[in-house]
Amino acid sequence: MSKNKYKKFIIGKDSKDKIIEFTCDQTKLANNFWANSDAPHFLTHVFFKKEVLDKYYNKPSDYSINDGYLVYTNKEGFNIWGIPIDNNAKESIMVYLGDLEKIPYEEQEYWRLYNIESGEPSLTSYNRDFKAEFCSPEDPVLYFKQKLETFNKNWKNKFGWELFKSLNSGDEHHLKSLKIPSKEQKEFDEKVLSITKIIIDSLNEPKLKESLTYSKGDKSIEILSKYLEQKHKFKSPEMIQYFRNLQELRSKCSAHRKGSDFQKTYKKFDKGDFSKTFKEIVIGAITLLNTLESSILKEIKK
């Protein structure tokens, strides 16, 4: 990390519509202790295009993007640097000006390439940072990751095993790099593959099958359906159909040449473009976790 070298970032425009830039060097910023009162405050919002995080999503072995934080970890497992980020904002990524000092100068140069004049921070960021409130993430993928972790923990506490098995080391990147894709087909296909690995391929079939009546050719979704019905007297045709539609979409996206069959399956989720459609898929995954939580984990003993 280059010492005593700090990048200037766009923080807005003046009354004459001229771009305003200022260093992220904390020693030159105003703070709550009356330092540098004529300078921009440490907590000045700096906005970046969403694509700034793609570099880190594409190297999940080195970087972790969590709800509100980006961290770089070396091969020995030590955290080298990290930076708080508002990745719940809808159209951009927001970082406080003073926090940008925390990343190496080379990274500051990279972030400057995606720096934009304005944006809108998320309500989550405001409530966490200024009202000290606990808030769930607004971004559906960040919320899904949090929900999945909590759900699996609660399921294991109740039944002694996880409904969705943890991904092995060769597949962990599917969860770490999961995000709302761009409007490009390629990235959409990749993320559909990832979410099916996380919630369909990871269904804990061995545990689901224990003392279960099922047919030899039954696959994981059918096994889950029979488990819920036989063990918990619970049916949810909508949830099982979501699983089947998603499995079919994965097959049409990744395993075969695209044609009319793909379009027919895609229309079951279609919200206008690949980004909005994947968001709908993730919301569906959150809904199924909520359904299982309310119906199975919180089932009332009679």
PyMOL commands that set and color helices and strands:
alter all, ss='L'
color gray80, all
select helices_A, chain A and resi 26-28+50-57+97-102+105-112+123-131+140-159+172-176+185-199+205-209+220-232+237-255+260-266+274-297
alter helices_A, ss='H'
color red, helices_A
select strands_A, chain A and resi 8-13+19-23+45-48+63-66+69-73+79-84+93-96+115-116
alter strands_A, ss='S'
color yellow, strands_A
deselect
rebuild
show_as cartoon
